[in-house]
Amino acid sequence: MNKHGNFDRQFFKKAWPKGFRTNARSLEATGFDILDIYSVCIGPYANIGHHALEIGPGGGFWSKILLPRFELCWFVDVIPMPENFTSLCGELLDTYNHLWLEHESKQYDLAGVPVGGVDFVWCYGVLCHLSRTARRKYLAAIKKVMRPGAHASIMFADWDRHPVYHMLENPENYAEESPYGWFYDTVEASVKDVEKAGLTVVNSNVFPKARDTLMIIRLED
Ligand SMILES: C[S@@+](CC[C@H](N)C(=O)[O-])C[C@H]1O[C@@H](n2cnc3c(N)ncnc32)[C@H](O)[C@@H]1O
């Protein structure tokens, strides 16, 4: 259990009132390259005839990439569509099909998303804030909504690498947690949870030199 507890809706609303939004520079600072992420983890699964699900879109950085590349995007978050999301994705929202589901605090069941109806799942910067129990619930729900043959690209927080990045920012700070609170696991533990949920790991750690684990997962036909 994280010292901040298992985060609820109030925490996310208070921490990022306008909706947290990743950006290319913050990705770079954590060892990622946005074009690499796009070309390996999103691009190959983009299909204008398919349905995508984004878990925890927040301020919409990834949603802007997803919206024009799928027939329909489901967005599931525990907050109402925030200001940063509407300001960034505004015009796309008029053009591309999307549905925003505001879930209850600490809800992890993807209720409302059609069972077997999703071809691609994207989740970045969300499961790292949820306890292992919550993550396991989410993985079971992700499996439930995926169509057989569908893929998911999911970010997990890595116990081994994350503190090293904190230390690079500030050598005094070999912290296990940022002020916003993270839950860490090893890549092996995350793989175990994914497989236990009945999903196949295609690539357990796409960018081993980056701060976090980006994993590509598949639901077998
Ligand atoms: C750090 S932000 C990441 C936002 C965005 N994915 C990005 O990379 O810029 C975490 C987001 O996850 C959302 N979140 C928290 N708990 C959630 C849950 N149980 N289900 C769905 N989203 C959740 C928060 O409200 C917030 O929008």
The ligand as an SDF file (V2000), in Angstrom:
LIG
                    3D

 27 29  0  0  0  0  0  0  0  0999 V2000
   -1.3270   11.1460  -14.3470 C   0  0  0  0  0  0  0  0  0  0  0  0
   -2.8680   11.2920  -15.1440 S   0  0  0  0  0  0  0  0  0  0  0  0
   -2.4460   10.6960  -16.7870 C   0  0  0  0  0  0  0  0  0  0  0  0
   -3.2760   11.3620  -17.8640 C   0  0  0  0  0  0  0  0  0  0  0  0
   -2.9220   10.9330  -19.2990 C   0  0  0  0  0  0  0  0  0  0  0  0
   -3.0560    9.5100  -19.4750 N   0  0  0  0  0  0  0  0  0  0  0  0
   -1.5390   11.3760  -19.7020 C   0  0  0  0  0  0  0  0  0  0  0  0
   -0.6520   10.5140  -19.8950 O   0  0  0  0  0  0  0  0  0  0  0  0
   -1.3150   12.5870  -19.8560 O   0  0  0  0  0  0  0  0  0  0  0  0
   -3.8350    9.9310  -14.4910 C   0  0  0  0  0  0  0  0  0  0  0  0
   -5.2790    9.9230  -14.9870 C   0  0  0  0  0  0  0  0  0  0  0  0
   -5.8900    8.6830  -14.5730 O   0  0  0  0  0  0  0  0  0  0  0  0
   -7.1960    8.9690  -14.0990 C   0  0  0  0  0  0  0  0  0  0  0  0
   -7.6570    7.8750  -13.2190 N   0  0  0  0  0  0  0  0  0  0  0  0
   -7.4300    7.6920  -11.9190 C   0  0  0  0  0  0  0  0  0  0  0  0
   -8.0350    6.5910  -11.4510 N   0  0  0  0  0  0  0  0  0  0  0  0
   -8.6700    6.0420  -12.4970 C   0  0  0  0  0  0  0  0  0  0  0  0
   -9.5070    4.9170  -12.6560 C   0  0  0  0  0  0  0  0  0  0  0  0
   -9.8130    4.1100  -11.6480 N   0  0  0  0  0  0  0  0  0  0  0  0
  -10.0030    4.6670  -13.8900 N   0  0  0  0  0  0  0  0  0  0  0  0
   -9.7260    5.4980  -14.9290 C   0  0  0  0  0  0  0  0  0  0  0  0
   -8.9490    6.5850  -14.8330 N   0  0  0  0  0  0  0  0  0  0  0  0
   -8.4480    6.8730  -13.6330 C   0  0  0  0  0  0  0  0  0  0  0  0
   -7.0160   10.3150  -13.4020 C   0  0  0  0  0  0  0  0  0  0  0  0
   -8.2440   10.9740  -13.1600 O   0  0  0  0  0  0  0  0  0  0  0  0
   -6.1210   11.0300  -14.4050 C   0  0  0  0  0  0  0  0  0  0  0  0
   -6.8770   11.6560  -15.4170 O   0  0  0  0  0  0  0  0  0  0  0  0
  1  2  1  0
  2  3  1  0
  2 10  1  0
  3  4  1  0
  4  5  1  0
  5  6  1  0
  5  7  1  0
  7  8  2  0
  7  9  1  0
 10 11  1  0
 11 12  1  0
 11 26  1  0
 12 13  1  0
 13 14  1  0
 13 24  1  0
 14 15  1  0
 14 23  1  0
 15 16  2  0
 16 17  1  0
 17 18  1  0
 17 23  2  0
 18 19  1  0
 18 20  2  0
 20 21  1  0
 21 22  2  0
 22 23  1  0
 24 25  1  0
 24 26  1  0
 26 27  1  0
M  CHG  2   2   1   9  -1
M  END
$$$$
